[in-house]
Amino acid sequence: MLVDYKGIVTKLPACSHPRPRDLTMTDLDQKLQALRDENLFRERRLLQSPQGVEVTIDNEPLLAFCSNDYLGLAADPRVIAALKQGADNYGVGSGASHLVTGHSTPHHLLEEELADFVGAERVLVFSTGYMANIGVVSALMGRNSLILEDKLNHASLIDAARLSRADSRRYPHGDLARVEQLLREANTPVMMATDAVFSMDGDLAPLPELVALARKYNSWLLADDAHGLGTLGEHGQGSFSHFGIGLDDPTIYIGTLGKAFGTFGAFVAGSDTLIETLLQTARTYIYTTALPPAVAEATRESLRIVKSEDWRREHLRELIAKFRAGVTEMGLELMPSDTAIQPIVLGSAEAALAATSRLREQGILVPAIRPPTVPAGTARLRITFSAAHTDAQLQRLLSALAELPGAK
Ligand SMILES: *Cc1c(COP(=O)(O)O)cnc(C)c1O
């Protein structure tokens, strides 16, 4: 059985092993073969250059439209310099968890600066977004509570609900009427959990409406802004700022630092009481080594750039608008997204794979996303833009797309 990141289950052929114990190498080999047979086997590409729009992958120079480095900061010289200086000042390893002796000055300053940036009372830095989601949900919810999840939520939110042992219900993508019905019927504490920007579709969750529902029904709203922080809102403050709403109770805001910020790590923002509760009880915060302090220093520099260089977001918006106009003219099917995630729906998995390899022949890297990651019949190219893309590079992409079957 294979469960993809949205919890969609793909049945693999059962292993016909005669013994009751089935954890043998033969069985693992059979399972791996089944993945290959179903076209679900995945291979890693070898990146031999820094992350960026022009990369070397498997010895081939490629123009990439697939990273989450939306502002082009992953290899920014200023961020690199801050990392080096941080290592000189604080060493490499943090040496302990935050509650022992791993919590250093750079972590502390980063938390204060992030809280100020997103407009929250307080922030807690976690080692990854995956761990932040698991830590928050398990700390606040448990047996006898209910978690409502958008059908398209990221794997880490799905896993967070599973590990918390709460009941969880998934509602159709963005279906507010269904959410309200579930809230009305609930007789246990409830948390709504949603991606703020959906990672495979690029659209936004209806955050103002979800905040209103959370208030009306006295539930938590956990919003994971992995793809909105840095790219949306005033000075990149994220999806809530984009909608002109603040981060007040009962909102729990998750930001990740490995995407638009170009570094690594994540944070939870909320009220002082919420953050203190997480600090005392979130197991993925307590029982793990603190992020290297030099990474926190690099993130502080990247935050300074995110805030001050609005031109990055303006350029990104222009690229997105020109791309959408160009693709619409070709008659290809776009999704309703205004963010840096711009999927083109091609239908069958074969069509998506064929498009990816045709683009690759022209030196352009765009991944094909197939079922079960997305619903059957909606296999797509998932194009992502970065502020580091030039207009000329966008034109190269558009010319290549114009030669796909179905484009005119
Ligand atoms: C990438 C991502 C995460 C995980 O963040 P990491 O810091 O990479 O662990 C969580 N949620 C969403 C929506 C993401 O896209």
The ligand as a Tripos MOL2 file, in Angstrom:
@<TRIPOS>MOLECULE
LIG
   15    15     1     0     0
SMALL
NO_CHARGES

@<TRIPOS>ATOM
      1 C1          7.4270   22.7850    2.1350 C.3       1 LIG1
      2 C2          6.2090   22.7680    2.9540 C.ar      1 LIG1
      3 C3          6.2460   22.3840    4.2990 C.ar      1 LIG1
      4 C4          7.4710   21.8010    4.9430 C.3       1 LIG1
      5 O1          8.3890   22.7560    5.2680 O.3       1 LIG1
      6 P1          9.9000   22.2940    5.4890 P.3       1 LIG1
      7 O2         10.5360   23.4110    6.2120 O.co2     1 LIG1
      8 O3         10.4480   22.0500    4.1320 O.co2     1 LIG1
      9 O4          9.8420   21.0230    6.3160 O.co2     1 LIG1
     10 C5          5.1030   22.5120    5.0430 C.ar      1 LIG1
     11 N1          3.9610   22.9510    4.4850 N.ar      1 LIG1
     12 C6          3.8780   23.2980    3.1920 C.ar      1 LIG1
     13 C7          2.5810   23.7940    2.6320 C.3       1 LIG1
     14 C8          5.0000   23.2050    2.3710 C.ar      1 LIG1
     15 O5          4.9160   23.5190    1.0810 O.3       1 LIG1
@<TRIPOS>BOND
     1     1     2 1
     2     2     3 ar
     3     2    14 ar
     4     3     4 1
     5     3    10 ar
     6     4     5 1
     7     5     6 1
     8     6     7 2
     9     6     8 1
    10     6     9 1
    11    10    11 ar
    12    11    12 ar
    13    12    13 1
    14    12    14 ar
    15    14    15 1
@<TRIPOS>SUBSTRUCTURE
     1 LIG1         1 GROUP 0 **** ****
